[in-house]
Structure formats: structure tokens, C-alpha cells
């Protein structure tokens, strides 16, 4: 693909991405706070066994969504601009909705025929499996509508819906636990009611009814969606294997209580950290896709935002890992879950590498070669299963952590090894060189905290992060100002 060099367009898009980041940031920041609230609230109301059952239920829900619904919404985002340019939106939306409905029908049919196999494979009670099947309907609708909002660059609407959904789910779940005493089922019920209400709001915000018309589907418009979406589903399934399969393996060896410990560590890392880290990608990716479709070289922008991601995430990950025990104590209200601190460093760095691959694998999405991402993700997923089976019996929780971190790092390593022509990532040397300099005084300060200065852990954590960014800002203004990219 030949690129058009246009510095003015690039500058305008950078400004637009930063504006979108500002608009998306309230949903992500509040979402992060919501995820931080969920763990202490739910662990105070549920036993480790009940929380473990809830964690398994969510894992099964995400498994089914990956196969039957999520990829449809992502395909809707990827090809939205193309169909908008040719003024073919009614037929395009009809195609997306038809595929989604067909997938859900096939899911229910398969779940009914093989229901006993599902119970045995996932080791989950029948009533919970039935609740998950019902819950996937509003979840699938939300996934498609959220991606359509992103495609339309309606960041304010996306932000509003996300915030409402986050806290409405928590409030309804607590309500059902307190007044109906349904245990883990209360959380699924709260999610179902909340997401159903949000779906109605999203239908209005996306304005889908003004575009949607029942049209005759043409196969030439279906094939690209499947060609793009199926590898994404397979890739996401491999990611699910890396981050969720450990719960099922742990359950088969040590039971629901240990699954609850894994669930707490997971809840305090991946969903919490990814929510705030994804501010960049949720704003940048739709515009990068649009630029690529307009034959503009997107590599400098991808490189720039990759550097920004590392700058934002790595100091936070390091500090959380250094203070893992204090971190769990601050965000868990039940002492029975405190052993989750053993997993925090592994899960935190695993999250860092998994989020980093959003930038290194973007090349496959732009070139519509998502099968490559699937292959390298599947390789990582298989390695994760093998590591879990080998390490959990011997090392318990630490084995789960090693397997998760190892698989995510392998995925990142493969993504920077297999590079498509014309889409190679430009190394963000300037940002990384400044970061290296900023870490030096932080190491000295951490040594002082460990040996001589004793203040509450929360203040130590914030002090380290503040010193890092202050030093980074200083280097950007002085010593390393003229280092070339």
C-alpha cells in the first residue's frame, strides 16, 4: 500500500486524538474507580467460594461472548468508515445484525444440545450456566452498539454510557445481594438488568434506528466481516486461555476458594489497569484506521502513542508490584483474600505486555491479516495451558502467576518478531531514554523508604510515581531535549 505523506493531516489527527482522549478519559478514570470499588464491595459480601463461583461465571460469559458476539462489533468498527464512504450503511448494519442474531441462535442451540458437556467441562452449576446464556443477549447488543459509537467518534456518548453502566451494575448487584440473598447469582442479575437498560440508551445514542433498514444481504459484504472477525475471535479466545483458563485448572485442583483468590488478583490488575491504559487505544485506533484507509502513513502516530502508553503504564506497574501486599490490603476488605498479593506482580506485568500488544499487533488489523495475530496468540495460549498444568500442582498461586506472565510476554515477543512490510513499528527512543533517566532517582528514593524513612505505603507509592514524572518532565526540558527519535 502506497502512503501519502501529509504532515498537516497528521498534526490535525494528533490533535483530534488528544481531544478524544480527553472526552474518553472520564469514562476510563471513573471506570477504573468502579473496578477498584468492585473488589472490596463484593469480597465483603461474598465468601471466597461464592466469589470464586462468580469469577468462573464471568469467565464462561467472556468465553461465549468471544466466540459468538464480540468479533461482530469489532468488525463493525473496522469497516464502518469504508461503508460510510460508499453510502452503504443500511445494508452494512443489516448484515451485522443478521450475523449477530444468527450467532446467538447457534449458541443457544449448541448450549442446549451439549449442556451436560458444558456443565462438566466448566464445572459450573446448571442454573448459573442458564443465567449466563440469558445474560449474553444484552451483553452482545451492548458490544455491537459500543463499537458503532466508537466508529462514529461519539466519545461523549461512549463516556456517559460507560459510567452509567459501571455504577448501575454495582448498585443493582449490592441491592440483590442484600435483599434477595442470592449470593453470586445476585451479581449476574445486577449485570443483566443494568446492561439491558444501557442497551436502550445506546440505541438512542448511536442513532442506529435512523440508518437500519432490512435489506437483502449480499455475500460479498459478509465475507470480509467473517474473514476479519473470525481470526479476531480466535485470537481473543487465545487471550481468554491465557487470562481465564487458570481459574478452571485451579478449580479442578484446589476448589472454588482458591479460584476466589485468583479472581481477586485478576480483579485488582487486568480489568482495573486495562481500563485506564485503554484511554489511548479507544481514542486513537478509530482515527488510525480512518487515516490508513485514506492512505496516510500511520507508523509515526502508532510509535508516538506506543511511547505514551509505556510512559503512563510502566511506572504504575512497577510501583504496584513493589507494594503488592499493601496494594491488596487497601483494596480487599476480607482478610481471607490477602494471599492474592502473591499474584499481583505477575498479573500486573502480564497486563502491561498484553496492553502493549494492542500497538504491536495493530499492523495485522490494518492489513486485514488478523490470522497472524491468531497464530501467535494461540501459540501463547497453548504455552499458558501447559505451564498452568505443570506449575499449579507444584507452586500453587505462584505457578498461576508465572504461567500468565510468561504467556503474555511470549505474545508480545512474537508480535514484534513477525512484522508486515511497510508497517514496522518505529521505536520510541526519545521517550524511553527519558524514562530510563527518571527511574534512577526513584530507585534511590525506594531505597530510602526501605531503610530509613517509614511512612504509610500509599504515600510511598504516590511519592515514587510523583518523583518519576517530575524527573521525566525535567529531562524533557533539559538534558534529553534534543535527543532525536
C-alpha positions, 0 to 999 in steps of 0.5 A: 500500500502506497502512503501519502505523506501529509504532515498537516493531516497528521498534526490535525489527527494528533490533535483530534486524538488528544481531544478524544482522549480527553472526552474518553478519559472520564469514562476510563478514570471513573471506570477504573474507580468502579473496578477498584470499588468492585473488589472490596464491595463484593469480597465483603459480601461474598465468601471466597467460594461464592466469589470464586463461583462468580469469577468462573461465571464471568469467565464462561460469559467472556468465553461465549461472548468471544466466540459468538458476539464480540468479533461482530462489533469489532468488525463493525468498527473496522469497516464502518468508515469504508461503508460510510464512504460508499453510502452503504450503511443500511445494508452494512448494519443489516448484515451485522445484525443478521450475523449477530442474531444468527450467532446467538441462535447457534449458541443457544442451540449448541448450549442446549444440545451439549449442556451436560458437556458444558456443565462438566467441562466448566464445572459450573452449576446448571442454573448459573450456566442458564443465567449466563446464556440469558445474560449474553443477549444484552451483553452482545447488543451492548458490544455491537452498539459500543463499537458503532459509537466508537466508529462514529467518534461519539466519545461523549456518548461512549463516556456517559454510557460507560459510567452509567453502566459501571455504577448501575451494575454495582448498585443493582448487584449490592441491592440483590445481594442484600435483599434477595440473598442470592449470593453470586447469582445476585451479581449476574442479575445486577449485570443483566438488568443494568446492561439491558437498560444501557442497551436502550440508551445506546440505541438512542445514542448511536442513532442506529434506528435512523440508518437500519433498514432490512435489506437483502444481504449480499455475500460479498459484504459478509465475507470480509466481516467473517474473514476479519472477525473470525481470526479476531475471535480466535485470537481473543479466545487465545487471550481468554486461555491465557487470562481465564483458563487458570481459574478452571485448572485451579478449580479442578485442583484446589476448589472454588476458594482458591479460584476466589483468590485468583479472581481477586488478583485478576480483579485488582490488575487486568480489568482495573489497569486495562481500563485506564491504559485503554484511554489511548487505544479507544481514542486513537485506533478509530482515527488510525484506521480512518487515516490508513484507509485514506492512505496516510502513513500511520507508523509515526502516530502508532510509535508516538502513542506506543511511547505514551502508553509505556510512559503512563503504564510502566511506572504504575506497574512497577510501583504496584508490584513493589507494594503488592501486599499493601496494594491488596490490603487497601483494596480487599476488605476480607482478610481471607483474600490477602494471599492474592498479593502473591499474584499481583506482580505477575498479573500486573506485568502480564497486563502491561505486555498484553496492553502493549500488544494492542500497538504491536499487533495493530499492523495485522488489523490494518492489513486485514491479516488478523490470522497472524495475530491468531497464530501467535496468540494461540501459540501463547495460549497453548504455552499458558495451558501447559505451564498452568498444568505443570506449575499449579500442582507444584507452586500453587498461586505462584505457578498461576502467576508465572504461567500468565506472565510468561504467556503474555510476554511470549505474545508480545515477543512474537508480535514484534518478531513477525512484522508486515512490510511497510508497517514496522513499528518505529521505536520510541527512543526519545521517550524511553531514554527519558524514562530510563533517566527518571527511574534512577532517582526513584530507585534511590528514593525506594531505597530510602523508604526501605531503610530509613524513612517509614511512612504509610505505603500509599504515600510511598507509592504516590511519592515514587510515581510523583518523583518519576514524572517530575524527573521525566518532565525535567529531562524533557526540558533539559538534558534529553531535549534534543535527543532525536527519535 
